[in-house]
Amino acid sequence: MTARQAARIAVIADTTLQRHVLQHVLLGCGYQVVLNSDPERLQAADLQACETDLWLVDLAQSDDLPLLDSLLEQQAPVLFGEGRAPERNSEHFPRWERRLFGKLKRLVGDPADAVGPSLQALLGEAKRPARIELPAALAHQPLATGEPASQVWLLAASLGGPEAVKAFLDALPGGLPVGLLYAQHIDASFEASLPQAVGRHSQWPVRLVEHGETLCNGEVRVVPIAHELGFDAKGRLNLAERPWPEPYSPSIDQMMLNLAQQFGPRCGVIAFSGMGSDGSAAAAYVRRQGGVIWTQSADSCACSSMPDSLRDGDYSSFSDDPHALAQALVRHLAAQCGAEPISSYAPEESPP
């Protein structure tokens, strides 16, 4: 199995609901599901014929599987599941999903490893998309670039994220009174290439975080993969010695918690294309603190699982493609400066 090829999972579960949930979660996390069957319908020949990297066995009604001995003789490892899945909209579901994903990641790898090789296409891209015009009221304000950011938004992404974030930054005019953090699920070996890949056509300088620096308006800092990022008492970027909580690196949930705790109503989150549901466990806290959550529309995503999970939880107040999200942020900031009322949006798409 290469880094570009998603691991193949064969599911054996004895309830229809569990098979349905596991299918949805595994596909959403970026894995292939090559078999999804009730154990009563399986024969020894089916096990022999199945080409899989892992068997996921989840028996709710009985732990007596006649074919278990044959299954254990297969070359692929066998993982016994996390038990009955909680309701998808419950607070327990993200924790259940994280535990399952953590085990799969250790056994058959992380599908986010496929993100890194895609950066090469972005580095070779010559097209310069049209940039959004800066509204007059913002253009006439004193230049905000270089001043410490009093408002910070997090760009969160996984599979398909670099392409979406690049399109967003390409469209976004410079000089806006906001600082941006960019958290991307990606293999650590590609971390150094990420700023150039997403920022090469942008008016926003993109670079890796340095410990103790102040995030300023008009710039993007890439959230580190190896160390948790937070803020010190003066609001400076603080790289902790500890890693991110498993299984995600970086953990978008933890980054959202740290951001909302520091900036409260002066923060926002935009969830772009990505796998799994990283971010959904922290979304309620962000909203309680007064933060804003937007999402990339499903039809514009390479993988819509991550933004879908925020929409399913009713946390997202606005969804659209990357260019329209950039336009919405410009108008959102202009409205804060009194340039135009928020009500100029269509009611069904009104950002707060």
Secondary structure by P-SEA (a helix, b strand, c coil): ccccccbbbbbbbccaaaaaaaaaaaaaaccccccccccccccaaaaaaccccbbbbbbcccccccaaaaaaaccbbbbbcccccccccccaaaaaaaaaaaaaaacccccccccccaaaaaaaccccccccccccccccccccccccccbbbbbccccccaaaaaaaaaaccccccbbbbbbbbcccccccaaaaaacccccbbbbcccccccccccbbbbccccccccccccccbbbbcccccccccccaaaaaaaaaacccccbbbbbccccccccccaaaaaaaabbbbbbccccccccaaaaaaaaaaccccccccaaaaaaaaaaaaaaaaccccccccccccccc
